[in-house]
């Protein structure tokens, strides 16, 4: 199911931003399982197959997609970590997004979120590699 969700959620994210996938700059993913679930259920959705379709929608993505997972009840907050899609060391794109679904996850459900941005933080001041300096080859720089 991760493969199907990767394509669906990434496509919806760029559509919501009103951009084409190649214009996306950062991404992240998260999942929460209900009380009858295990963290490995969340990991199974997020890791083996979700990334490739996200990258395909976004036109690239040399960097790892930051992720988080947890167990929780209805309305649990998903903290989706964000990082630049092509270079993990671009500090201006270190960020996060909180996502909540008021009535999920129920005991036997899994909530999955993919977050995509079209820029970094508005006024980054932490130094380091800038997006103009990205080589995008190794996923780091």
Buried (B, 14 or more C-beta within 10 A) or exposed (E): EBBEBBBBBBBEBBEEBEBEBEBBBBBBBBBBBBEEBEEEBBBBBBBEBBBBBBBBBBEEBBBEBBBBBBBBEBEBEBBBBBBBBBBBBBBBBBBBBEBEBEEBBBEEBBBBBBBBBEEBBEEBEEEEBEBEEBEBEEBBB
